[in-house]
Amino acid sequence: MDMNQYLSMFIDESNDHLQSLNEKMLELENNPEDISIVQVIFRSAHTLKGMAATMGFEDLASLTHKMENVLDLVRNEKLTMAEPIFDVLFQSLDALESMVQDIMAGGEGKADVSAIVSRLQAIESGEVSNSPAAVDESSTASTSSALALDEFQSSVLTQSINDGQGAMFIHVTISQTSQLKSVRAYMVFDLLERSGEVIKTEPSVQEIEQDQFDYEFTLYYITPMPPEELQKAILNISEIEKVEVVPLTIEMLGQSAQNEAAVSVEAPDQDAPVKDSDSKSSKEIASEAKAKPIKNNAKPAGGTVGNRTIRVDIERLDVLMNLFSELLIDRSRLEQLASDLDHSDLIETVSHMSRVSSDLQNIVLKLRMVPVDTVFNRFPRMVRDLAKSLDKKVDLVITGAETELDRTVIDEIGDPLVHLLRNAVDHGVESIAKRVEAGKPETGTVQLRAFHSGNHVFIEIEDDGAGIYREKLLKTAISRGVVTEEEGATMSDEQVYQLLFAPGFSTAETISDISGRGVGLDVVKAKITSLGGNVSIYSSPGKGTNFSVQLPLTLSIIAAMLIRLGDEKYAIPLSSIVETGIIKRERIRDVHGSKMITFRENLIPYVSLAGLFGVSGYSDKDEDEIEIVVIRKGEQLAALAVDDFIGQNEIVIKSLGKYLPAIQGISGATILGDGQVALIIDPNGLIK
């Protein structure tokens, strides 16, 4: 595996851990006393730190380590979580996400996080603390820092001990009066590298070289030197105040160095001799030293069942889908040939191949299906931060996150949903004062839900806020020339609400990065429409608003009804068909210049496809009985006149390409089994 593959794995797993950290931090904010959540957060942060250090992203690893220090105090009940601490930790997560984004863009993952680090250090030192009790002095008598080892580093140390080499844990403290602490640290490393090998340091060597540490550092070290001799050698370096050395054993490493026994020697006065430790063995010294537990990376007894999943590059899935699309076209061709030749063995073989390929088709489609949770999971943090910046209280309630959509749709739907959620929080939910005045709870609720309905997925964003007032909306639209007063007077509420999607429309009195409902909503509708979906608005003034987004399950392969119009064939998505039937010509009426038919006691538009597309060889005007297909767009219906029904089929959607202009009522094309090209009818374009 090359470094690019390692980097890809690092980015994927880092994003997973950062998402988990955000989710658990939000959970902890609601249950700040739950130490079990802190343990989960700590483990995730620890893993992220180890990954970053292994890949050489020291800035990322260092910041995560500072977070670890704070979380370590919390999980050991030496610090209680409070709002200032949550804010700093969330800022840290934002900085980490920015670093990972920089790495994804080809950067080195560097960022100026000195301000955040200072705040974390202030929390760690007790300057920002809500600790229930003073930290136990006995547990902090040793100043040695916890330093976690990965599997490789632990194995190196273990092998060294087995080979008769000494393995040490060393903690060095530099005098606070030192003006050149990084130089003193360099002298220590120079000394150590002459007599052994440094395995791991905290902070990183790069941070120490850049003077980004607080007068102390820790490290794991392999050397044949006796620990006492090593201590004396380090202490002889000017301005080194204190040195702690722990001779490590196999047992200690087997527990990921769970106990750090320290040999502490104070820096001698200029005239005083160094204390003699030779009279005691290192085991005796270690047993007398105060032990301090550090991070446990050991797996629970019995282990855990491995996750039986693998990561697959999305480009490979795209290639697989394209190949299967070609196979589907060939399958249709074979079925056509077998039917024409009427050969029993060929028909049987093709029939079996069709069943197998159908199963394969289901598997391929499922591989592309992704839970909307992959999009939804970033919204709780966004809503939390947005509500805080607006001085509002908002609960985001998510349901149906397990609902699956095609990856192509998932990739595109995130930004539109961000716009809708931001508008719900900013312009939908009222301020605390207005909610209290209206007799509502102080905390507003925004519901984000997803569910399947037929071959579509619906995503709804509903708030319990102020709702939309028709007259106010119309007044704004008329003042901006979107509609005239005469047009507005004849519009239904739904049509008025749709004005929010007009380009540049906004009801906000002050334009900002999070202004009124109209900001960016034209982009939202354009994106949703391009995905073959639509968005509807329902609102009750004073009670709230619902934005309902309807999306197709997949954009690649669909079930369709094939129809004939003269010499041409067309495909209509089955998901848009209500029913088929035959009507007599006398049922067609002229209503205000438009052709309509009665369907289930309602008048619906009648559309002649042959006339609309200029098809030769067929005209419904010559027919006394006309075959129709009733199609649906949301709650609106229309009847399409067709020449003949061919049958149902699975079709592969092919784009018409960038060289053809947008054609009203046509969403793409497909290749049929006989090699002919059939245009795919877009009901959204035919129903206005």
Secondary structure, DSSP 8 states (H G I E B T S, - for coil): --HHHHHHHHHHHHHHHHHHHHHHHHHHHH-TT-HHHHHHHHHHHHHHHHHHHHHT-HHHHHHHHHHHHHHHHHHTTSS---HHHHHHHHHHHHHHHHHHHHHHTTS------HHHHHHHHHHHHTSS---SS---HHHHSS--------HHHHHHHHHHHHTT-EEEEEEEEE-TT-S-HHHHHHHHHHHHHHHSEEEEEES-HHHHHTT-S-SEEEEEEEESS-HHHHHHHHHTSTTEEEEEEEE--HHHHHTTS-B---EEEE---TTS-----TTS-HHHHHHHS---B-------TT-----------HHHHHHHHHHHHHHHHHHHHHHHHHHHHT-HHHHHHHHHHHHHHHHHHHHHHHHHEEETHHHHTTHHHHHHHHHHHTT-EEEEEEE-TT-EEEHHHHHHHHHHHHHHHHHIIIIIS--HHHHHHTT--SEEEEEEEEEEETTEEEEEEEE-S----HHHHHHHHHHTTSS-HHHHHT--HHHHHGGGGSTT----SS-STT--TTTTHHHHHHHHHHTT-EEEEEEETTTEEEEEEEEES-SSEEEEEEEEETTEEEEEEGGGEEEEEEEEGGG-EEETTEEEEEETTEEEEEEEHHHHHT-TT--GGG-SEEEEEEEEETTEEEEEEESEEEEEEEEE-B---TTS---TTEEEEEE-TTS-EEEEE-HHHH--
